[in-house]
Amino acid sequence: MNILFDLDGTIINSLPGISASLVYAIRQQGHAVDENRDITALVGPPMNSIVRTLLAPYGDNRVAETVNIYREHYGQHGLYNSVPYPEIQASLSQLKSNGHHLFVATSKRQMFAEKILVNLKLDSFFTDIMGTLADGSLDDKSQLLSALINKHTLDRKKTVMIGDRKEDIISAHNNGLFAIGVLWGYGSYDELRDHGADMYCQSPSQLCAQLEERGRGRQNH
């Protein structure tokens, strides 16, 4: 089976680094932003969308400029503040050992995704790590998944997408994939349910068990 993982909120908790770099960028634009503001609900979509939301109260439309400031700071500092969720490394190891092909499909810039996974020594579990590109051409997650599927000629019937936000579910269904929503990340059960997640998991170990069961079921058909 081919298993596509979202990154932020699914494999890693990257919120502390993202939050710190966003606060830095918005302050650099002259705004007094509360560094303790909870931005959990904003994390997941492309960074342009997050920054636009944060700048709106100030009537500031310098989205691209602010995103560039954020990315420079994040690349030097923020990305190193990511930590894997409990049980995730053991689950990835088991899935790979059992012959599944693992991939990352993330709205984070590919360069950052690769650096984080190398730094956390998780990169070797994945056949490919696909993130967004500097030209913005894959910022739409449905297009990102399509590019990954086409690059590796994946059989959609044997491929699942795993993520914590509605974008993961929507992009999976737009590409004809089974979508599993995880409940330990930044999204909520209601968000995942409202966008039609096909299955839910409370923990990486439960996810691992359900994937193995799904894999066995497909072999028996």
N, CA and C atoms as a LAMMPS dump frame, in Angstrom:
ITEM: TIMESTEP
0
ITEM: NUMBER OF ATOMS
663
ITEM: BOX BOUNDS ff ff ff
-5.0000000000000000e+02 5.0000000000000000e+02
-5.0000000000000000e+02 5.0000000000000000e+02
-5.0000000000000000e+02 5.0000000000000000e+02
ITEM: ATOMS id mol type element x y z
1 1 1 N 0.84 -1.188 0
2 1 2 C 0 0 0
3 1 3 C 0.882 1.247 0
4 2 1 N 0.417 2.293 -0.645
5 2 2 C 1.104 3.584 -0.658
6 2 3 C 0.444 4.486 0.383
7 3 1 N 1.228 5.012 1.292
8 3 2 C 0.684 5.811 2.388
9 3 3 C 1.275 7.217 2.313
10 4 1 N 0.413 8.207 2.075
11 4 2 C 0.828 9.6 1.957
12 4 3 C 0.529 10.311 3.269
13 5 1 N 1.555 10.9 3.865
14 5 2 C 1.406 11.601 5.141
15 5 3 C 1.52 13.107 4.959
16 6 1 N 0.594 13.834 5.564
17 6 2 C 0.804 15.252 5.808
18 6 3 C 1.959 15.363 6.814
19 7 1 N 2.546 16.549 6.959
20 7 2 C 3.685 16.7 7.873
21 7 3 C 3.292 17.422 9.163
22 8 1 N 2.97 18.719 9.07
23 8 2 C 2.622 19.498 10.26
24 8 3 C 1.31 18.997 10.864
25 9 1 N 1.343 18.638 12.129
26 9 2 C 0.126 18.178 12.791
27 9 3 C -0.168 16.71 12.569
28 10 1 N 0.683 16.027 11.815
29 10 2 C 0.476 14.599 11.547
30 10 3 C 1.707 13.797 11.957
31 11 1 N 2.863 14.176 11.428
32 11 2 C 4.126 13.532 11.815
33 11 3 C 4.822 14.341 12.905
34 12 1 N 4.79 15.651 12.756
35 12 2 C 5.515 16.512 13.705
36 12 3 C 4.601 17.582 14.297
37 13 1 N 4.931 17.978 15.53
38 13 2 C 4.351 19.177 16.123
39 13 3 C 5.32 20.315 15.824
40 14 1 N 4.972 21.124 14.858
41 14 2 C 5.851 22.214 14.421
42 14 3 C 5.336 23.571 14.874
43 15 1 N 4.292 23.566 15.701
44 15 2 C 3.637 24.821 16.078
45 15 3 C 4.561 25.822 16.772
46 16 1 N 5.421 25.412 17.733
47 16 2 C 6.264 26.412 18.402
48 16 3 C 7.149 27.197 17.434
49 17 1 N 7.767 26.501 16.485
50 17 2 C 8.648 27.18 15.535
51 17 3 C 7.886 28.059 14.561
52 18 1 N 6.752 27.564 14.082
53 18 2 C 5.926 28.356 13.157
54 18 3 C 5.436 29.623 13.848
55 19 1 N 4.939 29.462 15.077
56 19 2 C 4.398 30.599 15.824
57 19 3 C 5.469 31.661 16.075
58 20 1 N 6.646 31.234 16.503
59 20 2 C 7.724 32.184 16.799
60 20 3 C 8.146 32.956 15.552
61 21 1 N 8.219 32.265 14.416
62 21 2 C 8.635 32.932 13.176
63 21 3 C 7.555 33.863 12.648
64 22 1 N 6.285 33.497 12.849
65 22 2 C 5.189 34.384 12.443
66 22 3 C 5.176 35.651 13.293
67 23 1 N 5.355 35.502 14.603
68 23 2 C 5.396 36.667 15.487
69 23 3 C 6.535 37.59 15.07
70 24 1 N 7.689 37.008 14.778
71 24 2 C 8.842 37.805 14.338
72 24 3 C 8.507 38.586 13.06
73 25 1 N 7.922 37.898 12.076
74 25 2 C 7.645 38.533 10.778
75 25 3 C 6.64 39.673 10.918
76 26 1 N 5.603 39.452 11.704
77 26 2 C 4.566 40.489 11.833
78 26 3 C 5.101 41.688 12.623
79 27 1 N 5.933 41.415 13.612
80 27 2 C 6.565 42.522 14.341
81 27 3 C 7.516 43.312 13.436
82 28 1 N 8.201 42.617 12.541
83 28 2 C 9.098 43.295 11.593
84 28 3 C 8.327 44.246 10.68
85 29 1 N 7.042 43.97 10.518
86 29 2 C 6.194 44.849 9.698
87 29 3 C 5.582 45.975 10.522
88 30 1 N 5.99 46.079 11.785
89 30 2 C 5.585 47.22 12.602
90 30 3 C 4.355 47.016 13.457
91 31 1 N 3.917 45.766 13.61
92 31 2 C 2.693 45.508 14.365
93 31 3 C 3.005 44.891 15.729
94 32 1 N 2.253 45.302 16.735
95 32 2 C 2.394 44.732 18.08
96 32 3 C 1.499 43.497 18.166
97 33 1 N 2.111 42.335 18.032
98 33 2 C 1.341 41.093 18.029
99 33 3 C 1.598 40.334 19.328
100 34 1 N 0.565 39.713 19.859
101 34 2 C 0.686 38.958 21.098
102 34 3 C 1.387 37.632 20.824
103 35 1 N 2.576 37.455 21.41
104 35 2 C 3.341 36.231 21.139
105 35 3 C 2.686 34.998 21.755
106 36 1 N 1.726 35.196 22.647
107 36 2 C 1.027 34.068 23.269
108 36 3 C -0.276 33.704 22.568
109 37 1 N -0.586 34.391 21.483
110 37 2 C -1.814 34.076 20.762
111 37 3 C -1.764 32.629 20.253
112 38 1 N -2.852 31.926 20.432
113 38 2 C -2.935 30.531 19.978
114 38 3 C -3.31 30.508 18.493
115 39 1 N -2.355 30.073 17.646
116 39 2 C -2.625 30.041 16.201
117 39 3 C -2.852 28.61 15.703
118 40 1 N -3.119 27.694 16.634
119 40 2 C -3.282 26.284 16.263
120 40 3 C -4.265 26.11 15.116
121 41 1 N -5.402 26.795 15.192
122 41 2 C -6.46 26.61 14.195
123 41 3 C -6.054 27.113 12.813
124 42 1 N -5.014 27.948 12.751
125 42 2 C -4.586 28.502 11.455
126 42 3 C -3.613 27.597 10.718
127 43 1 N -2.912 26.714 11.448
128 43 2 C -1.833 25.93 10.846
129 43 3 C -2.394 24.81 9.977
130 44 1 N -1.815 24.666 8.795
131 44 2 C -2.256 23.622 7.87
132 44 3 C -2.302 24.116 6.442
133 45 1 N -3.091 25.161 6.174
134 45 2 C -3.14 25.712 4.814
135 45 3 C -1.811 26.358 4.425
136 46 1 N -1.654 26.738 3.145
137 46 2 C -0.424 27.419 2.718
138 46 3 C -0.163 28.683 3.536
139 47 1 N 1.115 29.031 3.675
140 47 2 C 1.513 30.134 4.533
141 47 3 C 0.897 31.465 4.111
142 48 1 N 0.689 31.692 2.818
143 48 2 C 0.057 32.937 2.373
144 48 3 C -1.293 33.139 3.049
145 49 1 N -2.046 32.048 3.174
146 49 2 C -3.373 32.12 3.785
147 49 3 C -3.273 32.453 5.273
148 50 1 N -2.309 31.841 5.963
149 50 2 C -2.121 32.091 7.394
150 50 3 C -1.73 33.549 7.632
151 51 1 N -0.766 34.03 6.858
152 51 2 C -0.276 35.402 7.032
153 51 3 C -1.362 36.41 6.688
154 52 1 N -2.135 36.147 5.659
155 52 2 C -3.228 37.06 5.291
156 52 3 C -4.203 37.217 6.451
157 53 1 N -4.524 36.101 7.108
158 53 2 C -5.438 36.137 8.254
159 53 3 C -4.849 36.938 9.404
160 54 1 N -3.561 36.77 9.668
161 54 2 C -2.917 37.459 10.784
162 54 3 C -2.733 38.955 10.518
163 55 1 N -2.562 39.338 9.247
164 55 2 C -2.375 40.752 8.906
165 55 3 C -3.691 41.518 8.81
166 56 1 N -4.787 40.789 8.591
167 56 2 C -6.084 41.441 8.341
168 56 3 C -6.492 42.447 9.422
169 57 1 N -6.314 42.119 10.719
170 57 2 C -6.737 43.09 11.745
171 57 3 C -5.996 44.423 11.682
172 58 1 N -4.827 44.424 11.054
173 58 2 C -4.037 45.649 10.946
174 58 3 C -4.3 46.389 9.629
175 59 1 N -5.165 45.842 8.8
176 59 2 C -5.41 46.442 7.49
177 59 3 C -4.174 46.424 6.611
178 60 1 N -3.332 45.44 6.811
179 60 2 C -2.043 45.332 6.112
180 60 3 C -2.146 44.242 5.045
181 61 1 N -1.879 44.599 3.797
182 61 2 C -1.974 43.607 2.709
183 61 3 C -0.611 43.179 2.179
184 62 1 N 0.439 43.387 2.963
185 62 2 C 1.8 43.014 2.522
186 62 3 C 2.037 41.524 2.793
187 63 1 N 1.217 40.694 2.191
188 63 2 C 1.265 39.259 2.474
189 63 3 C 2.571 38.636 1.985
190 64 1 N 2.89 38.828 0.709
191 64 2 C 4.078 38.189 0.137
192 64 3 C 5.351 38.633 0.852
193 65 1 N 5.443 39.92 1.145
194 65 2 C 6.631 40.457 1.825
195 65 3 C 6.762 39.843 3.226
196 66 1 N 5.643 39.728 3.925
197 66 2 C 5.666 39.169 5.28
198 66 3 C 5.999 37.684 5.258
199 67 1 N 5.474 36.977 4.274
200 67 2 C 5.79 35.551 4.136
201 67 3 C 7.286 35.363 3.903
202 68 1 N 7.885 36.228 3.11
203 68 2 C 9.329 36.131 2.861
204 68 3 C 10.132 36.34 4.143
205 69 1 N 9.705 37.299 4.968
206 69 2 C 10.372 37.534 6.254
207 69 3 C 10.218 36.304 7.142
208 70 1 N 9.003 35.766 7.169
209 70 2 C 8.735 34.55 7.954
210 70 3 C 9.659 33.415 7.514
211 71 1 N 9.739 33.181 6.209
212 71 2 C 10.497 32.021 5.719
213 71 3 C 11.991 32.16 6.002
214 72 1 N 12.503 33.371 5.924
215 72 2 C 13.92 33.564 6.227
216 72 3 C 14.194 33.226 7.696
217 73 1 N 13.318 33.684 8.573
218 73 2 C 13.481 33.405 10.005
219 73 3 C 13.247 31.926 10.303
220 74 1 N 12.229 31.363 9.682
221 74 2 C 11.888 29.958 9.925
222 74 3 C 13.019 29.034 9.464
223 75 1 N 13.613 29.36 8.312
224 75 2 C 14.694 28.534 7.784
225 75 3 C 15.93 28.538 8.671
226 76 1 N 16.128 29.636 9.411
227 76 2 C 17.302 29.75 10.285
228 76 3 C 17.027 29.26 11.705
229 77 1 N 15.778 29.39 12.146
230 77 2 C 15.467 29.108 13.556
231 77 3 C 14.279 28.17 13.742
232 78 1 N 13.127 28.564 13.203
233 78 2 C 11.868 27.906 13.523
234 78 3 C 11.788 26.425 13.207
235 79 1 N 12.374 26.036 12.084
236 79 2 C 12.195 24.634 11.661
237 79 3 C 12.87 23.654 12.629
238 80 1 N 13.836 24.15 13.388
239 80 2 C 14.538 23.259 14.323
240 80 3 C 13.766 23.055 15.627
241 81 1 N 12.619 23.713 15.753
242 81 2 C 11.787 23.56 16.949
243 81 3 C 10.647 22.572 16.735
244 82 1 N 10.756 21.725 15.735
245 82 2 C 9.74 20.705 15.477
246 82 3 C 10.101 19.415 16.211
247 83 1 N 9.074 18.747 16.724
248 83 2 C 9.302 17.454 17.396
249 83 3 C 8.312 16.424 16.864
250 84 1 N 8.73 15.158 16.731
251 84 2 C 7.801 14.126 16.268
252 84 3 C 6.751 13.864 17.35
253 85 1 N 5.552 13.525 16.916
254 85 2 C 4.525 13.122 17.878
255 85 3 C 4.911 11.79 18.516
256 86 1 N 4.492 11.558 19.767
257 86 2 C 4.769 10.272 20.412
258 86 3 C 4.247 9.113 19.559
259 87 1 N 5.015 8.056 19.477
260 87 2 C 4.669 6.818 18.758
261 87 3 C 4.857 6.914 17.246
262 88 1 N 5.099 8.118 16.709
263 88 2 C 5.098 8.235 15.242
264 88 3 C 6.296 7.506 14.636
265 89 1 N 7.469 7.607 15.25
266 89 2 C 8.646 6.953 14.677
267 89 3 C 8.477 5.436 14.653
268 90 1 N 7.964 4.874 15.749
269 90 2 C 7.742 3.423 15.803
270 90 3 C 6.717 2.987 14.77
271 91 1 N 5.681 3.796 14.564
272 91 2 C 4.647 3.457 13.588
273 91 3 C 5.184 3.508 12.163
274 92 1 N 5.968 4.541 11.854
275 92 2 C 6.577 4.636 10.527
276 92 3 C 7.498 3.448 10.27
277 93 1 N 8.28 3.101 11.288
278 93 2 C 9.21 1.98 11.159
279 93 3 C 8.466 0.681 10.888
280 94 1 N 7.384 0.455 11.619
281 94 2 C 6.616 -0.778 11.434
282 94 3 C 5.982 -0.836 10.051
283 95 1 N 5.408 0.273 9.618
284 95 2 C 4.747 0.296 8.307
285 95 3 C 5.751 0.037 7.188
286 96 1 N 6.916 0.668 7.29
287 96 2 C 7.925 0.454 6.252
288 96 3 C 8.44 -0.977 6.279
289 97 1 N 8.669 -1.509 7.474
290 97 2 C 9.161 -2.886 7.608
291 97 3 C 8.185 -3.898 7.028
292 98 1 N 6.898 -3.554 7.073
293 98 2 C 5.88 -4.463 6.56
294 98 3 C 5.611 -4.271 5.066
295 99 1 N 6.473 -3.492 4.412
296 99 2 C 6.425 -3.418 2.955
297 99 3 C 5.601 -2.301 2.356
298 100 1 N 5.086 -1.406 3.184
299 100 2 C 4.329 -0.275 2.65
300 100 3 C 5.29 0.796 2.14
301 101 1 N 4.817 1.581 1.185
302 101 2 C 5.616 2.676 0.622
303 101 3 C 5.104 3.985 1.212
304 102 1 N 5.98 4.695 1.912
305 102 2 C 5.581 5.9 2.636
306 102 3 C 6.065 7.15 1.916
307 103 1 N 5.204 8.161 1.9
308 103 2 C 5.51 9.436 1.247
309 103 3 C 5.062 10.578 2.159
310 104 1 N 5.674 11.75 1.966
311 104 2 C 5.203 12.966 2.633
312 104 3 C 4.641 13.893 1.561
313 105 1 N 3.445 14.432 1.836
314 105 2 C 2.818 15.432 0.958
315 105 3 C 2.401 16.595 1.854
316 106 1 N 3.138 17.695 1.781
317 106 2 C 2.938 18.792 2.729
318 106 3 C 2.852 20.149 2.049
319 107 1 N 2.072 21.05 2.653
320 107 2 C 1.992 22.428 2.158
321 107 3 C 3.195 23.253 2.587
322 108 1 N 4.047 22.69 3.423
323 108 2 C 5.295 23.352 3.799
324 108 3 C 6.237 23.337 2.596
325 109 1 N 7.099 24.34 2.497
326 109 2 C 8.085 24.358 1.421
327 109 3 C 8.929 23.071 1.481
328 110 1 N 9.194 22.49 0.327
329 110 2 C 9.898 21.211 0.274
330 110 3 C 11.255 21.281 0.969
331 111 1 N 11.958 22.382 0.775
332 111 2 C 13.279 22.546 1.382
333 111 3 C 13.19 22.438 2.905
334 112 1 N 12.157 23.063 3.493
335 112 2 C 11.991 23.009 4.945
336 112 3 C 11.592 21.605 5.394
337 113 1 N 10.679 20.98 4.654
338 113 2 C 10.217 19.635 5.02
339 113 3 C 11.389 18.653 5.041
340 114 1 N 12.228 18.733 4.028
341 114 2 C 13.38 17.83 3.961
342 114 3 C 14.344 18.086 5.113
343 115 1 N 14.636 19.358 5.392
344 115 2 C 15.559 19.694 6.482
345 115 3 C 15.042 19.188 7.824
346 116 1 N 13.748 19.37 8.068
347 116 2 C 13.161 18.934 9.341
348 116 3 C 13.266 17.424 9.489
349 117 1 N 12.89 16.698 8.447
350 117 2 C 12.886 15.235 8.54
351 117 3 C 14.305 14.677 8.643
352 118 1 N 15.257 15.313 7.983
353 118 2 C 16.66 14.898 8.126
354 118 3 C 17.14 15.183 9.55
355 119 1 N 16.811 16.365 10.053
356 119 2 C 17.237 16.751 11.403
357 119 3 C 16.668 15.804 12.467
358 120 1 N 15.439 15.328 12.239
359 120 2 C 14.793 14.426 13.195
360 120 3 C 15.092 12.95 12.9
361 121 1 N 15.905 12.719 11.865
362 121 2 C 16.273 11.355 11.454
363 121 3 C 15.046 10.511 11.102
364 122 1 N 14.094 11.143 10.422
365 122 2 C 12.893 10.449 9.952
366 122 3 C 12.858 10.319 8.433
367 123 1 N 13.786 10.97 7.749
368 123 2 C 13.74 11.015 6.279
369 123 3 C 13.874 9.648 5.629
370 124 1 N 14.593 8.733 6.281
371 124 2 C 14.859 7.436 5.647
372 124 3 C 13.615 6.554 5.55
373 125 1 N 12.547 6.909 6.249
374 125 2 C 11.323 6.111 6.167
375 125 3 C 10.559 6.353 4.863
376 126 1 N 10.867 7.453 4.167
377 126 2 C 10.024 7.889 3.066
378 126 3 C 10.658 7.681 1.691
379 127 1 N 9.853 7.184 0.773
380 127 2 C 10.281 7.037 -0.615
381 127 3 C 10.489 8.399 -1.248
382 128 1 N 9.624 9.366 -0.871
383 128 2 C 9.744 10.716 -1.419
384 128 3 C 9.121 11.697 -0.436
385 129 1 N 9.664 12.895 -0.419
386 129 2 C 9.133 13.993 0.394
387 129 3 C 8.767 15.103 -0.573
388 130 1 N 7.478 15.378 -0.711
389 130 2 C 7.05 16.408 -1.647
390 130 3 C 6.376 17.545 -0.9
391 131 1 N 6.964 18.717 -1.037
392 131 2 C 6.377 19.922 -0.459
393 131 3 C 6.111 20.933 -1.56
394 132 1 N 5.737 22.123 -1.15
395 132 2 C 5.445 23.156 -2.138
396 132 3 C 6.743 23.764 -2.668
397 133 1 N 6.639 24.393 -3.829
398 133 2 C 7.798 24.94 -4.519
399 133 3 C 7.839 26.459 -4.402
400 134 1 N 9.018 27.025 -4.604
401 134 2 C 9.195 28.469 -4.447
402 134 3 C 8.311 29.274 -5.389
403 135 1 N 7.96 28.702 -6.553
404 135 2 C 7.137 29.451 -7.512
405 135 3 C 5.643 29.38 -7.194
406 136 1 N 5.287 28.641 -6.119
407 136 2 C 3.889 28.573 -5.714
408 136 3 C 3.017 27.65 -6.54
409 137 1 N 3.618 26.911 -7.479
410 137 2 C 2.821 26.112 -8.426
411 137 3 C 2.095 24.94 -7.773
412 138 1 N 2.564 24.497 -6.607
413 138 2 C 1.919 23.362 -5.938
414 138 3 C 1.298 23.766 -4.598
415 139 1 N 0.999 25.046 -4.425
416 139 2 C 0.421 25.498 -3.164
417 139 3 C -0.962 24.907 -2.927
418 140 1 N -1.682 24.595 -3.996
419 140 2 C -2.968 23.905 -3.866
420 140 3 C -2.674 22.434 -3.57
421 141 1 N -3.15 21.932 -2.431
422 141 2 C -2.763 20.587 -2.013
423 141 3 C -3.283 19.51 -2.954
424 142 1 N -4.42 19.752 -3.595
425 142 2 C -4.935 18.773 -4.562
426 142 3 C -3.954 18.613 -5.718
427 143 1 N -3.37 19.715 -6.166
428 143 2 C -2.372 19.659 -7.242
429 143 3 C -1.095 18.988 -6.763
430 144 1 N -0.739 19.241 -5.505
431 144 2 C 0.449 18.608 -4.917
432 144 3 C 0.296 17.085 -4.903
433 145 1 N -0.857 16.608 -4.442
434 145 2 C -1.089 15.164 -4.41
435 145 3 C -1.088 14.584 -5.815
436 146 1 N -1.717 15.286 -6.741
437 146 2 C -1.755 14.813 -8.127
438 146 3 C -0.342 14.673 -8.695
439 147 1 N 0.51 15.661 -8.403
440 147 2 C 1.896 15.621 -8.884
441 147 3 C 2.648 14.434 -8.291
442 148 1 N 2.416 14.158 -7
443 148 2 C 3.083 13.037 -6.345
444 148 3 C 2.601 11.701 -6.915
445 149 1 N 1.298 11.588 -7.099
446 149 2 C 0.716 10.359 -7.662
447 149 3 C 1.269 10.106 -9.065
448 150 1 N 1.321 11.147 -9.867
449 150 2 C 1.803 10.995 -11.246
450 150 3 C 3.307 10.721 -11.296
451 151 1 N 4.04 11.358 -10.413
452 151 2 C 5.505 11.174 -10.393
453 151 3 C 5.876 9.713 -10.152
454 152 1 N 5.112 9.057 -9.271
455 152 2 C 5.443 7.68 -8.896
456 152 3 C 4.447 6.667 -9.467
457 153 1 N 3.578 7.14 -10.386
458 153 2 C 2.537 6.286 -10.994
459 153 3 C 1.873 5.39 -9.948
460 154 1 N 1.36 6.019 -8.895
461 154 2 C 0.736 5.286 -7.805
462 154 3 C -0.66 4.807 -8.202
463 155 1 N -0.996 3.611 -7.792
464 155 2 C -2.337 3.071 -7.983
465 155 3 C -3.241 3.701 -6.924
466 156 1 N -4.205 4.509 -7.362
467 156 2 C -5.041 5.253 -6.411
468 156 3 C -5.836 4.332 -5.497
469 157 1 N -6.18 3.16 -5.977
470 157 2 C -6.958 2.212 -5.167
471 157 3 C -6.114 1.603 -4.049
472 158 1 N -4.804 1.717 -4.181
473 158 2 C -3.898 1.174 -3.165
474 158 3 C -3.147 2.289 -2.444
475 159 1 N -3.727 3.494 -2.464
476 159 2 C -3.072 4.66 -1.882
477 159 3 C -4.015 5.352 -0.906
478 160 1 N -3.508 5.737 0.259
479 160 2 C -4.302 6.467 1.245
480 160 3 C -3.582 7.76 1.611
481 161 1 N -4.378 8.754 2.019
482 161 2 C -3.837 10.035 2.481
483 161 3 C -4.176 10.204 3.947
484 162 1 N -3.197 10.656 4.734
485 162 2 C -3.369 10.814 6.175
486 162 3 C -3.046 12.257 6.557
487 163 1 N -3.966 12.901 7.273
488 163 2 C -3.707 14.272 7.691
489 163 3 C -4.653 14.731 8.774
490 164 1 N -4.39 15.937 9.284
491 164 2 C -5.145 16.452 10.431
492 164 3 C -6.081 17.604 10.094
493 165 1 N -6.07 18.082 8.836
494 165 2 C -6.877 19.248 8.476
495 165 3 C -7.756 18.949 7.269
496 166 1 N -8.724 19.832 7.063
497 166 2 C -9.681 19.631 5.968
498 166 3 C -8.988 19.581 4.607
499 167 1 N -7.884 20.341 4.451
500 167 2 C -7.176 20.344 3.165
501 167 3 C -6.679 18.951 2.802
502 168 1 N -6.31 18.17 3.81
503 168 2 C -5.833 16.806 3.556
504 168 3 C -6.966 15.914 3.058
505 169 1 N -8.144 16.081 3.648
506 169 2 C -9.296 15.27 3.257
507 169 3 C -9.786 15.682 1.875
508 170 1 N -9.904 16.987 1.657
509 170 2 C -10.387 17.487 0.374
510 170 3 C -9.456 17.073 -0.764
511 171 1 N -8.151 17.257 -0.55
512 171 2 C -7.193 16.93 -1.616
513 171 3 C -7.178 15.436 -1.899
514 172 1 N -7.339 14.618 -0.854
515 172 2 C -7.388 13.165 -1.043
516 172 3 C -8.587 12.792 -1.914
517 173 1 N -9.754 13.294 -1.556
518 173 2 C -10.963 12.954 -2.31
519 173 3 C -10.931 13.505 -3.73
520 174 1 N -10.326 14.682 -3.907
521 174 2 C -10.196 15.239 -5.261
522 174 3 C -9.331 14.365 -6.156
523 175 1 N -8.487 13.547 -5.516
524 175 2 C -7.608 12.648 -6.274
525 175 3 C -8.042 11.187 -6.186
526 176 1 N -9.255 10.954 -5.679
527 176 2 C -9.787 9.589 -5.63
528 176 3 C -9.13 8.701 -4.595
529 177 1 N -8.614 9.305 -3.498
530 177 2 C -7.916 8.534 -2.467
531 177 3 C -8.768 8.374 -1.216
532 178 1 N -8.544 7.296 -0.502
533 178 2 C -9.116 7.069 0.825
534 178 3 C -8.437 8.04 1.784
535 179 1 N -9.225 8.74 2.638
536 179 2 C -8.679 9.797 3.49
537 179 3 C -8.864 9.462 4.963
538 180 1 N -7.761 9.451 5.698
539 180 2 C -7.794 9.164 7.129
540 180 3 C -7.466 10.445 7.895
541 181 1 N -8.36 10.83 8.805
542 181 2 C -8.139 12.011 9.626
543 181 3 C -7.542 11.636 10.966
544 182 1 N -6.473 12.332 11.365
545 182 2 C -5.853 12.059 12.66
546 182 3 C -6.272 13.133 13.658
547 183 1 N -6.481 12.716 14.902
548 183 2 C -7.071 13.6 15.899
549 183 3 C -6.064 14.139 16.9
550 184 1 N -4.764 13.933 16.64
551 184 2 C -3.745 14.451 17.562
552 184 3 C -3.111 15.736 17.038
553 185 1 N -3.541 16.208 15.877
554 185 2 C -2.918 17.374 15.264
555 185 3 C -3.649 18.679 15.534
556 186 1 N -3.713 19.548 14.513
557 186 2 C -4.225 20.903 14.693
558 186 3 C -5.698 21.04 14.31
559 187 1 N -6.216 20.055 13.609
560 187 2 C -7.629 20.1 13.241
561 187 3 C -8.491 19.499 14.335
562 188 1 N -9.793 19.453 14.09
563 188 2 C -10.728 18.887 15.071
564 188 3 C -11.514 17.748 14.421
565 189 1 N -12.134 16.946 15.267
566 189 2 C -12.998 15.882 14.747
567 189 3 C -14.1 16.483 13.876
568 190 1 N -14.704 17.584 14.335
569 190 2 C -15.798 18.195 13.57
570 190 3 C -15.331 18.636 12.185
571 191 1 N -14.153 19.244 12.118
572 191 2 C -13.62 19.694 10.823
573 191 3 C -13.409 18.506 9.877
574 192 1 N -12.806 17.456 10.398
575 192 2 C -12.526 16.279 9.57
576 192 3 C -13.824 15.586 9.152
577 193 1 N -14.772 15.485 10.091
578 193 2 C -16.067 14.857 9.787
579 193 3 C -16.826 15.668 8.737
580 194 1 N -16.852 16.987 8.908
581 194 2 C -17.622 17.842 8.001
582 194 3 C -17.103 17.782 6.569
583 195 1 N -15.833 17.396 6.407
584 195 2 C -15.252 17.31 5.058
585 195 3 C -15.097 15.865 4.59
586 196 1 N -15.753 14.949 5.326
587 196 2 C -15.933 13.591 4.811
588 196 3 C -14.777 12.632 4.992
589 197 1 N -14.008 12.779 6.09
590 197 2 C -12.941 11.804 6.34
591 197 3 C -13.525 10.39 6.335
592 198 1 N -12.801 9.454 5.743
593 198 2 C -13.277 8.077 5.621
594 198 3 C -13.009 7.258 6.877
595 199 1 N -12.095 7.738 7.725
596 199 2 C -11.709 7.021 8.94
597 199 3 C -11.026 8.028 9.869
598 200 1 N -11.037 7.728 11.164
599 200 2 C -10.389 8.602 12.148
600 200 3 C -9.463 7.767 13.026
601 201 1 N -8.383 8.417 13.493
602 201 2 C -7.455 7.725 14.381
603 201 3 C -7.088 8.648 15.538
604 202 1 N -7.035 8.052 16.735
605 202 2 C -6.719 8.817 17.939
606 202 3 C -5.219 8.89 18.206
607 203 1 N -4.453 7.945 17.673
608 203 2 C -3.022 7.884 17.977
609 203 3 C -2.279 7.237 16.815
610 204 1 N -0.965 7.478 16.711
611 204 2 C -0.184 6.827 15.654
612 204 3 C -0.23 5.309 15.725
613 205 1 N -0.278 4.747 16.939
614 205 2 C -0.327 3.283 17.04
615 205 3 C -1.662 2.746 16.521
616 206 1 N -2.746 3.466 16.79
617 206 2 C -4.048 3.065 16.253
618 206 3 C -4.052 3.203 14.732
619 207 1 N -3.441 4.272 14.234
620 207 2 C -3.332 4.464 12.791
621 207 3 C -2.599 3.295 12.16
622 208 1 N -1.489 2.917 12.754
623 208 2 C -0.682 1.818 12.244
624 208 3 C -1.511 0.531 12.178
625 209 1 N -2.242 0.249 13.236
626 209 2 C -3.063 -0.962 13.281
627 209 3 C -4.155 -0.936 12.211
628 210 1 N -4.789 0.22 12.034
629 210 2 C -5.865 0.314 11.051
630 210 3 C -5.333 0.213 9.62
631 211 1 N -4.155 0.774 9.398
632 211 2 C -3.552 0.658 8.063
633 211 3 C -3.191 -0.79 7.751
634 212 1 N -2.641 -1.48 8.734
635 212 2 C -2.291 -2.888 8.522
636 212 3 C -3.548 -3.714 8.237
637 213 1 N -4.619 -3.422 8.967
638 213 2 C -5.87 -4.146 8.761
639 213 3 C -6.434 -3.856 7.372
640 214 1 N -6.34 -2.593 6.972
641 214 2 C -6.823 -2.22 5.632
642 214 3 C -5.978 -2.908 4.562
643 215 1 N -4.662 -2.96 4.775
644 215 2 C -3.784 -3.627 3.825
645 215 3 C -4.094 -5.108 3.677
646 216 1 N -4.336 -5.764 4.813
647 216 2 C -4.683 -7.178 4.764
648 216 3 C -6.021 -7.413 4.063
649 217 1 N -6.97 -6.496 4.319
650 217 2 C -8.273 -6.627 3.682
651 217 3 C -8.179 -6.525 2.172
652 218 1 N -7.286 -5.644 1.686
653 218 2 C -7.142 -5.486 0.237
654 218 3 C -6.482 -6.724 -0.377
655 219 1 N -5.564 -7.347 0.374
656 219 2 C -4.904 -8.551 -0.141
657 219 3 C -5.883 -9.716 -0.265
658 220 1 N -6.912 -9.694 0.575
659 220 2 C -7.859 -10.813 0.584
660 220 3 C -8.954 -10.674 -0.472
661 221 1 N -8.975 -9.549 -1.154
662 221 2 C -9.994 -9.36 -2.19
663 221 3 C -9.489 -9.832 -3.549
